[in-house]
Amino acid sequence: MLFLIVFNNASYGQDNEEWKLEKVITIYSEEGEENTVINFNEDSTHAFFRIVNKGMETEEKRDHAIKRHKESRLPFPNFYTDLYTISKPKNINSLEGIDYITVEEYRNGGYYLSNSVTLICEMKNGTFLKWENAYHMAYE
């Protein structure tokens, strides 16, 4: 299944010359995918999307980050980027005109999540479900 996220956000480019708007993260999710988790309920009114942050891919890396936090009083490490929505999705037929980035590009940095995020999921019949106003859940 192909999954997409449309970010209604601003991201500052690597060249520090312009803000990029409405980026899409395109994810191909296979069984056992290590860097993403995507779930939505049967009637599709709840959707959850998780990206494992760069450097936090394994339990050992997360344990090491927690140990460093305890020893140095650094801020607690953020393991994931989580997005959640409880709205009914719209059905759309095409993604024509949507600009996108890969999950790896997102994980490598340079993208800022605003409060408003749109989630898009391709269905088996070739149409898409589009959830608007998903929320970025931050953990401290």
N, C-alpha and C positions, 0 to 999 in steps of 0.2 A: 504494500500500500504506500502511496506517496502522500506525505504530509507537508503542509506549508504553514508558515506563520507570516502574516503581514504586520509589520510594525508601523504604527502611526507614530513615528518617533523622529528624532533628529540624531544623527550620528556624525561625529566630526571625522573627516577624512584623514588618512595618514599624512597627507601633504599639508594639513592644517590650513587649507585654502577655502574649503566649502563644507557646508552641512549637507548630508545626504538624507533624503526624506523617503518614507514609505518603503523601507527595505523588506524583503521577504526572505525568510529562512526556509530552504527546501530540504526536507529530510526524507530519505528512504529508510523506512524502519523494517528491519528483519528480526526474526525471532532471535533473542539473545543480544540485541543491540546494546552496547555498553554505555553509550553517551546520550541516549534519549529514552524517555518513557512517555507514552501517549495513551491516554485513556478517555473514553467518553461513555456515558450510560446509554441504555437501550433506546430511550426516546431522544437522545442527543442534547438534552437540556443542561447537562453538566459536562464540561471538558477540562482536562488537566494535561499539562504539557511540562516536562522537566528536561532540562539540558544539564548534564554534568559539567561543572566548570573546569577549565584547563588546569591540569595539575592535581585534580582530585578524582581521577579515574578509578583508582583501586582503594580497597580498604586500608592497605599499608600507607598509601599517600595521605589519606584522610587522618589516620592515626598519627602519622608524623607531624602533620599540620597542627593537630590538637596538642601534641607534646610540645612543639615550638611555642604555641600560644601560652601554655601553662608555665613554661620556663622563662618567657620574656615579657609576658603581659601584653603581647600584641593583640589587636582585635581578634575576636573569634573568627576562624576561617569560614568563608561562605562556600559550601560544597556544590550548590545547585542554583540554577535559575529556574524558578517555578512560575507558571502562568496558569490561571484558573478563570473559568467563566461559568455563569449560571443562566445565560440567556439562550433562548431558542434560536438555532442557526437559520440563516437564509440559504436557499439552494441557488447556486450559480452554475452556469454552463461552461464558462471559459475563464482562463487566467490571463487572457491577452492584455498586454500593456503593463503587466505587473513586473517591476524590477525585483531582483532577488539576490540574496547572498547564501552561501552554504553554512551549515552548522559550524564547520571548522573555522570559517571566516568570522562568524560571531564569537566563537570561543577564543579566537586569537585577539580579540579586543577591538576597540574603536567604535563600538555601538552602544548607545544609551537608550534604555527602555523608558518611555514615558508612562504615564498612568493609563493610557489607552492603547490596547493591543488587539489586533484582529487575528483569530486563528482560522486557518482554512485546511480542510481535509478532503483529499480526493477519494471518492467512493468507487466501488467496483464497476458501476455502470458508466463511469467517466465524468459524472457531474461532481460538484464540490459542495461541501457544507462550509458555511462562513459564519463564525461566531464573532460578533463585535463586542468591544468593551471588555476584553479579558483583562485581568489584573496581574501585575507582577507582584509576587509575594516575596518580600525580603525577610531574611532571618538575621537576628542579631545575637 
